[in-house]
Amino acid sequence: MPETPAARTATAVGPAPELPETMRAAVYDGPGDPSVLRIAQVPRVLRLRDEVLVEVIAAGVNPLDVKTRAGRGVTPGIADYPAVLGLDFSGVVVQAPYAAHPLQPGDEVYGLLPFPRSGGAYAEYVSAPSLAVARKPSSLSHVEAAAVPCAALTAWGMVVEIAKVHEGSRVLVHAGAGGVGHFAVQFAAYFGGQVTATASTENAAWLHSLGAHRVIDYRTERFEDVLDEVDVVIDLVGNVHDGTGSRSLGLLRPGGILVNAPTGSWPTLADEAAAAGVRASGFQVAGNAQTLSVIGRLIESGDVSVHVSSVHPLEQAAEAHAAVETGRTRGKRVLRVREG
């Protein structure tokens, strides 16, 4: 893509002269429904220490953003309002930590922010820890790349790092068509797992194309009635609806493992897993440039793909949140912050 004026003039030390003092962002003044999101001019974030200043082209919309905006999620960590939400981003480096750093002005990158310890990605600029920023896969647009970091790193952590899925592993992925789910299906299949996903019938053919051996329509079948014993459950639902979590524990072989991601979705998980004689763990995603680079290579090779269900201009952040709240998103929804 053509260099932006900021990218052409940015240096490795100190702010570039052309960088504005303020930036456009989607903010909110306190918890509420999607309508609390509004567009405002706020002070531009400053790059410090090892951080990389990035001009944002697109930002992913995640369930955690939606929960936090509603007063749950990581709301206790937000020190001041108005606040800017957003975990993952794709854009162009405008300032690097130092002259010899691998990432330099003009590089196209994507990454994950430690929100709310830092400003969020629903803004024209972010300053991200360099260890959480990787080069964007050249085969992806910025919109597609912005849909990757949070969901893919979460799926990788659950499937590869904790569950250690390998050839022959019998894996059940709940909410397989969602942002994390569609990556979890692909990673489990890539490492040789026999993957079953729960999803709607409308998503069955698509999930088969991603590597799922079987898709169970959660609306018409109870998965425990039609499945045999499994080694791994990737739980992206929790125990908030129809005892999905507790029912899943009964499917695990002795010593099998359930990995749960949704924050606060199952407070009694550890006790129930111990009583059932199986292992269980929660998971919290962290930015990791090395892992993101590995995922990027799998995307470049065609072994993994990302699905963006809708793209909204930054001004429609409220509409994007409302869409995520329906729970019927295939893949990810993305905000386009600027053209690029």
C-alpha positions in Angstrom: 0.0 0.0 0.0 1.2 3.6 -0.5 3.0 5.1 2.4 1.0 7.5 4.5 2.5 11.0 5.2 3.1 9.9 8.8 4.9 6.8 7.8 7.2 8.7 5.3 8.3 11.2 7.9 8.3 9.1 11.1 11.7 8.5 12.8 12.8 5.9 15.3 13.2 8.5 18.0 10.6 11.1 19.0 7.3 12.0 17.4 7.2 12.7 13.7 6.3 16.4 13.1 3.2 15.5 11.0 1.6 13.4 13.7 -1.5 15.2 15.1 -2.0 15.9 18.7 -5.5 14.4 18.7 -7.1 11.4 17.0 -10.5 10.2 16.1 -11.9 7.4 18.2 -15.0 5.6 19.1 -15.4 6.2 22.9 -18.0 5.8 25.6 -18.6 7.7 28.8 -19.7 4.8 31.0 -21.3 1.3 30.7 -24.5 1.0 28.8 -26.1 -0.4 25.6 -24.4 0.0 22.2 -25.9 3.5 21.9 -23.3 4.8 24.4 -20.6 4.6 21.8 -19.8 7.9 20.0 -17.1 9.4 17.9 -14.9 12.0 19.5 -11.5 13.6 19.1 -9.2 12.5 22.0 -5.5 13.0 22.7 -3.3 10.9 20.5 -1.6 8.0 22.3 2.1 8.5 22.9 4.7 5.8 22.2 6.8 4.8 25.2 9.9 2.5 25.8 9.6 -0.7 23.6 6.2 0.3 22.1 5.4 0.6 18.4 3.1 3.5 17.4 0.8 2.2 14.7 -1.6 4.1 12.4 -4.7 1.9 12.6 -6.5 0.9 9.4 -8.9 -1.6 11.0 -9.9 -3.0 14.4 -11.5 -6.3 15.4 -14.7 -6.3 17.4 -14.6 -9.0 20.1 -17.1 -10.3 22.7 -14.9 -8.9 25.4 -15.4 -5.4 24.0 -19.1 -5.9 24.1 -19.2 -7.2 27.6 -16.9 -4.4 28.8 -19.0 -1.7 27.2 -22.1 -3.2 29.0 -20.3 -3.0 32.4 -18.9 -6.5 32.6 -15.7 -7.9 31.1 -12.7 -5.9 32.2 -14.7 -2.9 33.3 -12.9 -2.8 36.8 -9.6 -2.1 35.0 -10.9 1.1 33.2 -9.5 4.0 35.2 -11.0 6.9 33.3 -13.8 7.8 30.9 -14.3 8.4 28.1 -12.7 5.1 27.3 -11.6 3.6 23.9 -12.4 -0.1 23.5 -10.6 -2.6 21.2 -8.0 -5.4 21.4 -6.8 -6.2 18.0 -5.7 -4.0 15.1 -4.0 -3.9 11.8 -2.2 -0.9 10.4 1.1 0.8 9.5 4.0 1.5 11.8 4.7 5.3 12.2 7.2 5.1 15.1 9.6 2.3 16.1 11.3 1.9 19.5 14.8 2.3 18.1 16.7 2.5 14.8 17.7 -1.2 14.6 14.3 -2.6 15.7 12.8 -5.2 13.3 9.7 -3.1 12.8 10.2 0.2 11.2 8.0 3.1 9.9 6.0 2.0 6.8 5.8 -1.7 7.9 2.3 -3.2 7.7 1.6 -5.0 11.0 -1.1 -6.5 13.2 -1.3 -7.2 16.9 -3.0 -7.4 20.2 -3.3 -4.6 22.8 -3.2 -5.1 26.6 -6.5 -3.3 26.9 -7.5 -1.8 29.4 -3.9 -1.3 30.5 -3.5 0.6 27.3 -5.8 2.6 25.0 -8.0 0.5 22.8 -7.9 -0.1 19.0 -11.1 1.8 18.1 -8.9 4.8 17.2 -6.7 6.2 14.6 -3.5 5.4 16.5 -2.4 2.7 19.0 0.8 2.3 20.9 1.4 -1.4 21.3 4.1 -3.5 23.1 6.5 -4.5 20.4 6.4 -8.2 21.6 2.7 -8.2 20.7 3.1 -6.9 17.2 3.9 -8.9 14.1 4.2 -8.3 10.3 0.8 -8.6 8.6 0.4 -11.6 6.3 0.8 -10.1 2.8 -2.2 -12.3 1.6 -4.6 -10.5 4.0 -6.1 -7.1 3.7 -5.9 -4.9 6.8 -9.6 -5.6 7.4 -9.0 -9.4 7.3 -5.8 -9.1 9.4 -7.6 -7.1 12.1 -9.9 -10.1 12.6 -7.0 -12.4 13.5 -5.0 -11.6 16.6 -7.4 -12.0 19.5 -9.4 -14.9 18.1 -6.5 -16.8 16.6 -4.2 -16.4 19.6 -7.1 -17.5 21.9 -7.7 -20.6 19.8 -4.0 -21.4 19.5 -3.6 -21.1 23.3 -6.5 -23.4 24.0 -6.0 -26.0 21.3 -2.2 -26.1 20.9 -0.7 -24.9 24.2 -3.1 -26.2 26.8 -4.9 -29.2 25.1 -1.9 -30.2 23.0 -4.2 -31.6 20.3 -2.3 -34.1 18.1 -2.9 -36.9 15.6 -6.0 -38.8 16.5 -7.2 -36.5 19.3 -11.0 -36.5 19.5 -12.0 -32.8 19.9 -15.3 -31.1 20.5 -15.4 -27.4 19.8 -18.5 -25.5 21.1 -19.6 -22.4 19.0 -17.4 -23.6 16.2 -18.6 -20.9 13.7 -17.6 -17.9 15.9 -14.4 -15.9 15.8 -12.4 -18.1 18.2 -14.3 -21.2 17.1 -13.5 -21.2 13.4 -9.8 -20.9 14.3 -10.0 -23.6 16.9 -11.6 -26.0 14.3 -8.8 -25.3 11.9 -5.9 -25.6 14.4 -7.3 -28.8 15.8 -7.7 -30.3 12.3 -4.2 -29.1 11.2 -2.6 -30.9 14.1 -4.5 -34.1 13.2 -7.5 -33.9 15.5 -10.8 -35.5 14.7 -13.0 -32.4 15.1 -16.7 -32.2 16.0 -18.2 -28.7 16.2 -21.5 -27.4 17.6 -23.1 -24.8 15.4 -26.2 -24.0 13.4 -27.0 -26.1 10.4 -26.5 -23.0 8.2 -22.8 -23.1 9.1 -22.3 -26.9 8.7 -20.9 -26.9 5.2 -18.6 -24.1 5.9 -17.2 -25.8 9.0 -16.7 -29.0 7.1 -14.6 -27.0 4.6 -12.5 -25.8 7.5 -11.7 -29.3 8.7 -14.6 -30.4 11.0 -15.4 -34.1 10.6 -18.9 -33.6 12.1 -21.2 -30.6 12.9 -24.0 -30.9 15.5 -26.8 -28.5 15.3 -27.1 -27.4 19.0 -30.8 -26.4 18.4 -32.0 -29.8 17.3 -29.6 -32.3 18.9 -28.0 -32.7 22.3 -24.4 -33.4 21.6 -24.0 -35.8 24.5 -26.7 -38.0 23.0 -24.9 -38.4 19.6 -21.2 -38.3 20.5 -18.9 -40.9 22.0 -16.1 -40.1 24.4 -13.8 -37.2 23.5 -10.3 -36.2 24.6 -10.7 -32.5 24.5 -13.5 -30.0 24.8 -12.8 -26.4 23.6 -15.5 -24.6 25.5 -16.4 -21.2 24.0 -19.9 -21.1 25.6 -19.4 -21.9 29.3 -22.3 -23.0 31.5 -24.6 -20.1 30.8 -27.1 -21.9 28.6 -28.8 -25.3 29.1 -25.8 -26.6 31.1 -23.6 -26.8 28.1 -20.4 -26.9 30.2 -21.6 -29.5 32.7 -22.9 -31.7 30.0 -19.6 -31.5 28.2 -17.7 -32.8 31.3 -19.6 -36.1 31.0 -18.3 -36.7 27.5 -14.6 -36.5 28.4 -12.5 -39.6 28.8 -10.9 -40.0 32.2 -8.0 -37.6 32.2 -9.4 -35.6 29.3 -9.4 -31.9 29.4 -11.9 -29.1 29.0 -10.5 -25.6 28.2 -12.9 -22.7 28.8 -12.5 -19.1 27.5 -15.5 -16.9 28.1 -14.8 -14.7 31.1 -17.1 -15.5 34.1 -19.1 -18.1 32.2 -18.6 -21.0 34.6 -17.6 -20.1 38.2 -17.9 -23.8 39.4 -15.7 -25.2 36.6 -12.8 -26.4 38.8 -15.0 -28.2 41.3 -17.2 -29.9 38.7 -14.2 -31.1 36.7 -12.6 -32.5 39.9 -15.8 -34.3 40.8 -16.0 -35.8 37.2 -12.3 -36.9 37.3 -11.2 -34.8 34.4 -9.0 -31.8 33.9 -10.1 -28.3 33.2 -8.6 -24.9 32.8 -9.7 -21.4 31.9 -7.7 -19.3 29.4 -6.9 -15.7 29.0 -5.2 -14.5 25.8 -2.0 -12.5 25.7 -0.3 -10.7 22.8 2.5 -12.8 21.4 4.3 -11.7 18.2 6.1 -15.0 17.8 2.9 -17.1 17.9 1.2 -14.5 15.7 4.0 -14.9 13.2 3.5 -18.7 13.1 -0.3 -18.2 12.6 0.6 -15.7 9.8 2.7 -18.4 8.1 -0.2 -20.9 8.3 -2.5 -18.2 6.7 0.1 -17.5 4.0 0.4 -21.2 3.2 -3.4 -21.6 2.9 -3.7 -24.0 5.8 -5.7 -21.5 7.9 -8.2 -18.9 6.8 -10.0 -16.0 8.5 -13.6 -15.1 7.9 -15.0 -11.6 8.2 -18.8 -11.5 8.4 -19.2 -7.8 8.2 -17.2 -4.5 8.0 -18.4 -1.4 9.7 -17.0 2.1 9.5 -15.8 3.4 12.8 -18.9 5.6 13.0 -21.0 2.4 13.2 -19.3 0.9 16.2 -22.6 0.7 18.0 -24.2 -1.3 15.1 -21.2 -3.7 15.2 -21.6 -4.2 18.9 -25.4 -4.8 18.5 -24.6 -7.4 15.8 -22.1 -9.2 18.0 -24.6 -9.3 20.9 -27.0 -11.4 18.7 -24.5 -14.3 19.1 -25.0 -15.1 15.4 -21.7 -13.9 14.0 -19.8 -16.2 11.6 -16.2 -15.5 12.1 -15.5 -11.9 13.1 -16.9 -8.4 12.7 -14.4 -5.6 11.9 -14.3 -1.8 12.2 -12.7 0.1 9.3 -11.0 3.0 11.0 -9.6 4.6 7.8 -9.0 3.7 4.2 -5.8 1.7 3.5 
